[in-house]
């Protein structure tokens, strides 16, 4: 995980065609989002017969066209090619009501698919 300001890739989920079992396939379109800060928040572990860890992060970025279009079905890929799942987003305004920046809560479960980051 890289902290500090960086350029990340937003993998925007787009509806695709149906597969052979009539299940919708999700296609991803990549967008570049610059001047984004990712900071760790907490780690939650579940101890059972399978170790499972969830790392949560706070992501702050500018309220440009890419930042304002982010949905919870999208993914964030940082400069180290680590894939984050978005679990919440909030647009914070300036005093005059125009968007100032975007805040995301993102997480990396230990069982997330890391191999398909090509889009």
C-alpha positions in Angstrom: 0.0 0.0 0.0 1.4 3.4 -1.0 0.4 6.4 1.2 0.6 10.0 0.3 -0.5 11.7 -2.9 -0.5 9.5 -5.9 -2.3 8.8 -9.2 -4.7 5.9 -9.0 -6.8 4.0 -11.5 -10.6 3.9 -11.1 -12.0 0.8 -12.6 -15.6 1.8 -13.3 -18.1 -1.0 -13.5 -20.1 -1.1 -16.7 -22.9 -3.5 -17.4 -21.9 -6.1 -20.0 -23.5 -8.9 -21.9 -24.9 -12.1 -20.5 -22.7 -15.2 -20.1 -23.8 -18.7 -21.1 -25.8 -19.0 -17.8 -27.6 -15.7 -18.4 -25.6 -14.0 -15.6 -24.6 -10.4 -16.4 -20.9 -10.0 -16.9 -19.3 -6.8 -15.4 -16.9 -5.0 -17.7 -14.5 -2.4 -16.3 -13.4 0.9 -17.9 -10.2 2.4 -16.5 -10.0 6.1 -15.6 -7.0 8.0 -14.1 -7.6 10.0 -10.9 -4.7 12.2 -9.9 -3.7 13.8 -6.5 -5.4 11.1 -4.4 -4.4 10.3 -0.8 -4.9 6.9 0.7 -4.4 6.5 4.5 -5.0 3.4 6.6 -7.9 3.4 9.1 -8.1 0.0 10.7 -7.6 -3.8 10.4 -10.4 -6.3 11.2 -9.5 -9.9 11.6 -11.8 -12.9 11.8 -10.3 -16.0 13.4 -11.9 -19.2 12.3 -10.8 -22.2 10.3 -9.8 -19.7 7.6 -7.8 -16.6 8.5 -9.6 -13.6 7.0 -8.4 -10.0 7.3 -10.0 -6.8 6.1 -7.8 -3.7 5.8 -9.8 -0.4 5.6 -8.5 2.8 4.2 -9.6 6.4 3.8 -9.2 7.8 0.3 -9.4 11.5 -0.4 -9.3 13.0 -3.9 -10.3 16.0 -5.9 -13.9 16.6 -7.0 -13.2 16.4 -10.8 -15.2 14.5 -13.4 -13.6 11.1 -12.4 -14.0 11.7 -8.6 -17.7 12.8 -8.9 -18.6 9.7 -11.0 -17.2 7.1 -8.6 -19.8 4.5 -7.4 -19.6 1.8 -4.8 -19.5 -0.9 -7.6 -16.2 0.6 -8.8 -12.7 -0.4 -7.8 -9.5 1.6 -7.0 -6.1 0.4 -8.1 -3.2 2.2 -6.5 0.4 2.7 -7.9 1.4 -0.7 -6.5 -1.4 -2.4 -8.4 -3.3 -3.2 -5.2 -7.1 -3.4 -5.8 -9.4 -1.8 -3.3 -13.2 -2.3 -3.1 -15.2 0.9 -2.5 -17.6 0.5 0.5 -18.7 4.1 0.8 -18.4 7.5 -0.9 -19.2 11.1 0.1 -18.8 14.4 -1.8 -17.9 17.3 0.5 -18.9 20.8 -0.7 -17.3 24.2 -0.3 -19.2 26.9 1.6 -21.0 28.0 -1.6 -22.2 24.5 -2.3 -19.9 23.5 -5.1 -18.1 20.1 -4.7 -14.7 20.5 -3.0 -13.4 16.9 -2.6 -14.5 13.3 -2.6 -14.0 11.0 0.4 -14.1 7.2 0.0 -14.0 4.3 2.4 -12.2 1.5 0.7 -11.1 -1.9 1.8 -8.9 -4.8 0.8 -10.2 -8.1 2.0 -7.6 -10.8 2.0 -9.7 -13.0 -0.3 -10.2 -10.3 -3.0 -9.3 -11.3 -6.5 -5.9 -9.6 -7.1 -5.0 -11.3 -10.4 -7.5 -9.5 -12.7 -6.4 -5.9 -12.6 -6.1 -5.5 -16.4 -9.6 -4.3 -16.9 
